[in-house]
């Protein structure tokens, strides 16, 4: 991985900030701003390309190649014109949302809102799991690293702490509008509403948290007796909770505006407002500018992944639209949805990124006009269970390298959980979408 020059990084960060603002304006109805957002994102990716790892480059180049080959094929058999704007902006709202959410780290004070007094036992486990889950639902991977680092200071991470971290983080993908998983599902299962999705995804999330507690609570070795955690103080709850409520409120007021646009606008506006309240206007703007140039470029991996996946999705979508493949099925029934979930989950556990299977499945299944919430639920479940179940997922690779956890343990410790959650998801599909 090559280093990016400071000037390149600063420029890329400011381009990403412009991209967020332009994307929000486009999402609010000023669609011409997509012509600003798309090139800014593409230019930032080019500037930050030297920071990507070799495996990431291979992955992104493969996505782009597949997309361009599919698009060329579609053009040769009669597809209209080259969708230049779509190639740059297929995942624009999703990328902007991911970048905007990172600003919330500036106002979510986990360092002061987590109790520094070490507390042990079952109650501590439950409070720590809940705190991690709540913080992760807003600031994502940053919360996991903060909690994991603190737990690792006490002792080497074991089965209890590792599975708590993995599942507490990944389960938030089932409901949080601030997660890439949710954003991806909303993009590739168009028409999905959070209010339609939550009645099925929240019970699965709650079931996963309860299973994690019970699995350790009733183990013969009494794993929770020796657990030492860092419960979150009550004052920490208000920002994550207020953000989720605000998203729902804005959605009710602006039903024609996408959730991704609302989350992007809310994340940036809330950050600026809280910083102004805490420090006054000029220091707040200086903080945002500094964050944009120094920390926003750290999104290089996600930027490259989702931009290249957007090219692949555009190409595959054009090919499917033009070729109109004749499938031996006419609808996405609950039983078929379970089969699709099983296939996607097996691929995810095998190491295929959930984004790839979601893009491909969306292109194949959308012509069947499936229930949006059903398709989105399949996508979310694949992403969440794949993150914990695959020993080579991004989540588990980070835990393995940072905390010296064996790759076999990442798989073995979560095998029963993965199978149980798949069964629970299948049951929910049969009950809710019959």
C-alpha positions as semicolon CSV with decimal commas, in nm:
position;residue;x (nm);y (nm);z (nm)
1;X;0,000;0,000;0,000
2;X;0,149;0,332;-0,110
3;X;0,120;0,650;0,093
4;X;-0,098;0,934;-0,025
5;X;0,067;1,276;-0,026
6;X;-0,075;1,519;0,232
7;X;-0,195;1,762;-0,035
8;X;-0,371;1,481;-0,219
9;X;-0,536;1,363;0,102
10;X;-0,651;1,714;0,196
11;X;-0,795;1,771;-0,150
12;X;-0,967;1,433;-0,146
13;X;-1,121;1,510;0,193
14;X;-1,261;1,841;0,076
15;X;-1,392;1,677;-0,241
16;X;-1,574;1,424;-0,027
17;X;-1,730;1,703;0,180
18;X;-1,851;1,873;-0,139
19;X;-1,979;1,534;-0,257
20;X;-2,187;1,494;0,060
21;X;-2,340;1,840;0,029
22;X;-2,411;1,800;-0,343
23;X;-2,560;1,456;-0,289
24;X;-2,794;1,588;-0,019
25;X;-2,908;1,871;-0,246
26;X;-2,967;1,621;-0,526
27;X;-3,163;1,400;-0,290
28;X;-3,380;1,697;-0,194
29;X;-3,484;1,743;-0,555
30;X;-3,202;1,944;-0,714
31;X;-3,095;1,654;-0,934
32;X;-2,842;1,857;-1,135
33;X;-2,613;1,846;-0,832
34;X;-2,551;1,478;-0,910
35;X;-2,322;1,602;-1,186
36;X;-2,114;1,763;-0,911
37;X;-2,141;1,483;-0,655
38;X;-2,044;1,204;-0,895
39;X;-1,722;1,357;-1,032
40;X;-1,617;1,469;-0,682
41;X;-1,648;1,114;-0,552
42;X;-1,466;0,969;-0,852
43;X;-1,186;1,227;-0,824
44;X;-1,147;1,156;-0,452
45;X;-1,120;0,784;-0,524
46;X;-0,845;0,847;-0,779
47;X;-0,654;1,066;-0,532
48;X;-0,687;0,806;-0,255
49;X;-0,620;0,503;-0,477
50;X;-0,256;0,473;-0,360
51;X;-0,384;0,401;-0,007
52;X;-0,580;0,094;-0,112
53;X;-0,431;-0,250;-0,054
54;X;-0,349;-0,485;-0,338
55;X;-0,642;-0,716;-0,264
56;X;-0,877;-0,417;-0,258
57;X;-0,749;-0,301;-0,596
58;X;-0,799;-0,644;-0,747
59;X;-1,151;-0,654;-0,608
60;X;-1,243;-0,308;-0,734
61;X;-1,090;-0,359;-1,077
62;X;-1,282;-0,687;-1,105
63;X;-1,609;-0,511;-1,020
64;X;-1,545;-0,240;-1,277
65;X;-1,443;-0,492;-1,542
66;X;-1,756;-0,703;-1,487
67;X;-1,973;-0,393;-1,506
68;X;-1,813;-0,262;-1,824
69;X;-1,826;-0,602;-1,995
70;X;-2,195;-0,639;-1,904
71;X;-2,269;-0,285;-2,022
72;X;-2,084;-0,342;-2,349
73;X;-2,281;-0,661;-2,406
74;X;-2,605;-0,475;-2,335
75;X;-2,512;-0,201;-2,582
76;X;-2,427;-0,457;-2,850
77;X;-2,771;-0,617;-2,823
78;X;-2,960;-0,291;-2,840
79;X;-2,943;-0,110;-2,505
80;X;-3,000;0,265;-2,548
81;X;-2,708;0,491;-2,458
82;X;-2,416;0,479;-2,219
83;X;-2,547;0,579;-1,872
84;X;-2,255;0,806;-1,787
85;X;-2,413;0,968;-1,482
86;X;-2,540;0,638;-1,343
87;X;-2,195;0,483;-1,373
88;X;-2,064;0,751;-1,137
89;X;-2,365;0,785;-0,908
90;X;-2,531;0,442;-0,879
91;X;-2,429;0,424;-0,512
92;X;-2,392;0,798;-0,464
93;X;-2,647;0,841;-0,185
94;X;-2,503;0,540;-0,004
95;X;-2,143;0,664;-0,026
96;X;-2,244;1,010;0,090
97;X;-2,433;0,863;0,384
98;X;-2,133;0,655;0,492
99;X;-1,907;0,961;0,475
100;X;-2,156;1,188;0,652
101;X;-2,205;0,943;0,938
102;X;-1,832;0,954;1,019
103;X;-1,876;1,314;1,138
104;X;-2,086;1,185;1,428
105;X;-1,763;1,066;1,589
106;X;-1,695;1,431;1,670
107;X;-1,995;1,455;1,902
108;X;-2,040;1,099;2,031
109;X;-1,819;1,104;2,338
110;X;-1,760;0,739;2,405
111;X;-1,442;0,820;2,597
112;X;-1,638;1,011;2,861
113;X;-1,970;0,832;2,837
114;X;-1,833;0,487;2,914
115;X;-1,785;0,413;3,279
116;X;-1,414;0,372;3,351
117;X;-1,488;0,169;3,664
118;X;-1,442;-0,198;3,586
119;X;-1,758;-0,389;3,671
120;X;-1,782;-0,767;3,662
121;X;-2,045;-1,033;3,623
122;X;-2,358;-1,097;3,422
123;X;-2,508;-0,752;3,469
124;X;-2,189;-0,595;3,340
125;X;-2,201;-0,820;3,033
126;X;-2,557;-0,716;2,949
127;X;-2,484;-0,346;2,997
128;X;-2,163;-0,360;2,794
129;X;-2,332;-0,551;2,511
130;X;-2,619;-0,300;2,505
131;X;-2,382;-0,004;2,514
132;X;-2,169;-0,140;2,232
133;X;-2,477;-0,215;2,022
134;X;-2,622;0,132;2,074
135;X;-2,300;0,318;1,998
136;X;-2,222;0,094;1,700
137;X;-2,564;0,169;1,555
138;X;-2,449;0,527;1,502
139;X;-2,068;0,537;1,479
140;X;-2,025;0,183;1,346
141;X;-1,680;0,024;1,360
142;X;-1,533;0,302;1,575
143;X;-1,750;0,186;1,865
144;X;-1,628;-0,172;1,833
145;X;-1,263;-0,064;1,838
146;X;-1,316;0,159;2,144
147;X;-1,491;-0,113;2,343
148;X;-1,256;-0,389;2,228
149;X;-0,945;-0,190;2,315
150;X;-1,075;-0,131;2,666
151;X;-1,168;-0,493;2,719
152;X;-0,827;-0,601;2,585
153;X;-0,657;-0,380;2,844
154;X;-0,803;-0,600;3,117
155;X;-0,713;-0,935;2,961
156;X;-0,676;-1,119;2,632
157;X;-1,008;-1,133;2,449
158;X;-1,173;-1,471;2,497
159;X;-1,484;-1,637;2,358
160;X;-1,722;-1,428;2,569
161;X;-1,575;-1,089;2,484
162;X;-1,507;-1,172;2,119
163;X;-1,855;-1,299;2,038
164;X;-2,009;-1,011;2,230
165;X;-1,812;-0,764;2,019
166;X;-1,881;-0,940;1,691
167;X;-2,254;-0,980;1,741
168;X;-2,317;-0,655;1,925
169;X;-2,170;-0,475;1,625
170;X;-2,310;-0,685;1,340
171;X;-2,665;-0,711;1,475
172;X;-2,708;-0,333;1,452
173;X;-2,693;-0,377;1,075
174;X;-3,042;-0,527;1,095
175;X;-3,206;-0,199;1,194
176;X;-2,972;0,101;1,206
177;X;-3,022;0,353;0,921
178;X;-2,660;0,460;0,978
179;X;-2,512;0,128;0,859
180;X;-2,379;0,046;0,513
181;X;-2,585;-0,273;0,523
182;X;-2,911;-0,081;0,561
183;X;-2,813;0,172;0,297
184;X;-2,720;-0,101;0,052
185;X;-3,044;-0,288;0,115
186;X;-3,253;0,024;0,060
187;X;-3,072;0,097;-0,268
188;X;-3,092;-0,256;-0,410
189;X;-3,442;-0,334;-0,281
190;X;-3,609;-0,014;-0,405
191;X;-3,934;0,081;-0,242
192;X;-3,840;-0,051;0,101
193;X;-3,954;0,155;0,399
194;X;-3,795;0,132;0,742
195;X;-4,140;0,103;0,896
196;X;-4,205;-0,206;0,684
197;X;-3,865;-0,359;0,755
198;X;-3,830;-0,304;1,129
199;X;-4,123;-0,526;1,233
200;X;-3,927;-0,824;1,102
201;X;-3,564;-0,711;1,144
202;X;-3,590;-0,580;1,501
203;X;-3,720;-0,912;1,641
204;X;-3,432;-1,093;1,471
205;X;-3,187;-0,842;1,618
206;X;-3,335;-0,881;1,966
207;X;-3,322;-1,258;1,928
208;X;-2,953;-1,242;1,838
209;X;-2,871;-1,031;2,144
210;X;-3,069;-1,260;2,374
211;X;-2,906;-1,569;2,221
212;X;-2,562;-1,420;2,284
213;X;-2,650;-1,360;2,649
214;X;-2,809;-1,702;2,704
215;X;-2,531;-1,888;2,525
216;X;-2,282;-1,756;2,778
217;X;-2,523;-1,745;3,073
218;X;-2,602;-2,116;3,071
219;X;-2,267;-2,253;2,961
220;X;-2,123;-2,513;3,197
221;X;-1,814;-2,303;3,261
222;X;-2,026;-2,007;3,375
223;X;-1,845;-1,773;3,138
224;X;-2,013;-1,457;3,266
225;X;-1,897;-1,495;3,626
226;X;-1,548;-1,376;3,535
227;X;-1,653;-1,118;3,277
228;X;-1,527;-0,763;3,329
229;X;-1,681;-0,487;3,121
230;X;-1,735;-0,116;3,087
231;X;-2,107;-0,034;3,113
232;X;-2,221;0,282;2,938
233;X;-2,354;0,568;3,149
234;X;-2,714;0,678;3,095
235;X;-2,613;1,022;2,966
236;X;-2,455;0,854;2,664
237;X;-2,789;0,730;2,534
238;X;-2,945;1,058;2,426
239;X;-2,747;1,129;2,107
240;X;-2,788;0,786;1,940
241;X;-3,152;0,767;2,047
242;X;-3,230;1,122;1,934
243;X;-3,074;1,058;1,594
244;X;-3,290;0,754;1,528
245;X;-3,605;0,938;1,639
246;X;-3,508;1,237;1,424
247;X;-3,469;1,014;1,117
248;X;-3,820;0,879;1,170
249;X;-3,960;1,227;1,226
250;X;-3,800;1,368;0,913
251;X;-3,919;1,068;0,716
252;X;-4,276;1,140;0,824
253;X;-4,243;1,507;0,729
254;X;-4,060;1,440;0,401
255;X;-4,193;1,107;0,273
256;X;-4,061;1,165;-0,080
257;X;-3,701;1,209;0,035
258;X;-3,493;0,892;0,066
259;X;-3,376;0,770;0,404
260;X;-3,014;0,789;0,287
261;X;-3,047;1,159;0,206
262;X;-3,216;1,228;0,539
263;X;-2,944;1,042;0,731
264;X;-2,667;1,229;0,545
265;X;-2,825;1,568;0,607
266;X;-2,909;1,490;0,968
267;X;-2,562;1,353;1,052
268;X;-2,385;1,660;0,916
269;X;-2,636;1,913;1,053
270;X;-2,643;1,752;1,398
271;X;-2,264;1,745;1,417
272;X;-2,234;2,112;1,327
273;X;-2,515;2,214;1,564
274;X;-2,371;2,025;1,863
275;X;-2,020;2,157;1,795
276;X;-2,152;2,513;1,776
277;X;-2,337;2,461;2,104
278;X;-2,023;2,327;2,270
279;X;-1,758;2,553;2,119
280;X;-1,922;2,842;1,919
281;X;-1,939;2,890;1,542
282;X;-1,580;2,941;1,422
283;X;-1,422;2,658;1,625
284;X;-1,703;2,429;1,510
285;X;-1,643;2,505;1,142
286;X;-1,268;2,468;1,193
287;X;-1,323;2,126;1,350
288;X;-1,542;2,013;1,060
289;X;-1,287;2,137;0,807
290;X;-1,000;1,967;0,989
291;X;-1,194;1,642;1,013
292;X;-1,273;1,660;0,642
293;X;-0,908;1,687;0,542
294;X;-0,759;1,444;0,794
295;X;-1,018;1,179;0,879
296;X;-1,267;1,174;0,594
297;X;-1,002;1,036;0,354
298;X;-0,987;0,728;0,578
299;X;-1,306;0,623;0,397
300;X;-1,092;0,532;0,094
301;X;-1,170;0,160;0,115
302;X;-1,547;0,209;0,131
303;X;-1,529;0,476;-0,140
304;X;-1,345;0,249;-0,381
305;X;-1,563;-0,052;-0,298
306;X;-1,900;0,114;-0,346
307;X;-1,803;0,322;-0,649
308;X;-1,671;0,014;-0,829
309;X;-1,972;-0,190;-0,716
310;X;-2,191;0,084;-0,862
311;X;-2,027;0,035;-1,200
312;X;-2,091;-0,339;-1,175
313;X;-2,454;-0,284;-1,072
314;X;-2,512;-0,042;-1,360
315;X;-2,368;-0,285;-1,614
316;X;-2,554;-0,587;-1,481
317;X;-2,876;-0,389;-1,458
318;X;-2,847;-0,276;-1,819
319;X;-2,776;-0,630;-1,937
320;X;-3,066;-0,783;-1,744
321;X;-3,301;-0,508;-1,865
322;X;-3,202;-0,561;-2,227
323;X;-3,164;-0,940;-2,230
324;X;-3,470;-1,004;-2,008
325;X;-3,368;-1,354;-1,894
326;X;-3,653;-1,603;-1,863
327;X;-3,644;-1,742;-1,510
328;X;-3,826;-2,065;-1,423
329;X;-4,003;-1,873;-1,145
330;X;-4,256;-1,593;-1,152
331;X;-4,236;-1,454;-0,798
332;X;-4,013;-1,436;-0,494
333;X;-4,214;-1,654;-0,258
334;X;-4,118;-1,689;0,111
335;X;-3,976;-2,036;0,046
336;X;-3,769;-1,912;-0,246
337;X;-3,652;-1,617;-0,035
338;X;-3,522;-1,864;0,224
339;X;-3,337;-2,056;-0,048
340;X;-3,187;-1,730;-0,176
341;X;-3,087;-1,637;0,179
342;X;-2,919;-1,975;0,229
343;X;-2,721;-1,941;-0,095
344;X;-2,617;-1,583;-0,022
345;X;-2,521;-1,672;0,333
346;X;-2,308;-1,966;0,220
347;X;-2,131;-1,739;-0,027
348;X;-2,078;-1,476;0,243
349;X;-1,934;-1,731;0,486
350;X;-1,708;-1,857;0,207
351;X;-1,561;-1,508;0,178
352;X;-1,767;-1,348;-0,099
353;X;-1,850;-0,993;0,012
354;X;-2,220;-0,948;0,080
355;X;-2,222;-0,645;-0,149
356;X;-2,137;-0,864;-0,448
357;X;-2,417;-1,112;-0,386
358;X;-2,663;-0,831;-0,311
359;X;-2,585;-0,653;-0,638
360;X;-2,615;-0,977;-0,836
361;X;-2,930;-1,096;-0,657
362;X;-3,095;-0,758;-0,702
363;X;-3,031;-0,759;-1,077
364;X;-3,176;-1,111;-1,109
365;X;-3,472;-1,083;-0,871
366;X;-3,605;-0,730;-0,929
367;X;-3,777;-0,829;-1,256
368;X;-3,994;-1,061;-1,042
369;X;-4,129;-0,753;-0,861
370;X;-4,069;-0,897;-0,513
371;X;-4,199;-0,747;-0,191
372;X;-3,939;-0,475;-0,118
373;X;-3,924;-0,547;0,255
374;X;-3,877;-0,920;0,194
375;X;-3,587;-0,863;-0,044
376;X;-3,429;-0,606;0,188
377;X;-3,463;-0,841;0,486
378;X;-3,280;-1,115;0,295
379;X;-3,003;-0,868;0,211
380;X;-2,972;-0,738;0,569
381;X;-2,964;-1,087;0,717
382;X;-2,696;-1,194;0,472
383;X;-2,482;-0,894;0,560
384;X;-2,521;-0,929;0,937
385;X;-2,475;-1,307;0,965
386;X;-2,202;-1,310;0,702
387;X;-2,003;-1,054;0,900
388;X;-1,995;-1,275;1,210
389;X;-2,008;-1,616;1,044
390;X;-1,733;-1,578;0,787
391;X;-1,382;-1,619;0,930
392;X;-1,249;-1,389;0,656
393;X;-1,510;-1,114;0,671
394;X;-1,384;-0,759;0,716
395;X;-1,508;-0,758;1,075
396;X;-1,336;-1,083;1,170
397;X;-1,014;-1,000;0,987
398;X;-0,993;-0,677;1,187
399;X;-1,048;-0,865;1,514
400;X;-0,796;-1,135;1,422
401;X;-0,520;-0,891;1,333
402;X;-0,577;-0,639;1,613
403;X;-0,650;-0,874;1,903
404;X;-0,473;-1,196;1,803
405;X;-0,783;-1,414;1,775
406;X;-0,738;-1,738;1,578
407;X;-0,924;-1,753;1,247
408;X;-1,068;-2,094;1,338
409;X;-1,218;-1,952;1,658
410;X;-1,395;-1,674;1,469
411;X;-1,577;-1,943;1,272
412;X;-1,623;-2,207;1,543
413;X;-1,749;-1,971;1,813
414;X;-2,021;-1,836;1,583
415;X;-2,131;-2,153;1,402
416;X;-2,425;-2,238;1,630
417;X;-2,524;-1,871;1,638
418;X;-2,523;-1,850;1,258
419;X;-2,735;-2,163;1,216
420;X;-2,980;-2,054;1,485
421;X;-3,016;-1,705;1,340
422;X;-3,068;-1,845;0,991
423;X;-3,345;-2,067;1,126
424;X;-3,501;-1,772;1,309
425;X;-3,482;-1,552;0,997
426;X;-3,643;-1,828;0,791
427;X;-3,926;-1,862;1,043
428;X;-3,985;-1,486;1,039
429;X;-3,999;-1,488;0,659
430;X;-4,261;-1,763;0,663
431;X;-4,469;-1,588;0,929
432;X;-4,450;-1,228;0,810
433;X;-4,436;-1,255;0,431
434;X;-4,676;-1,545;0,371
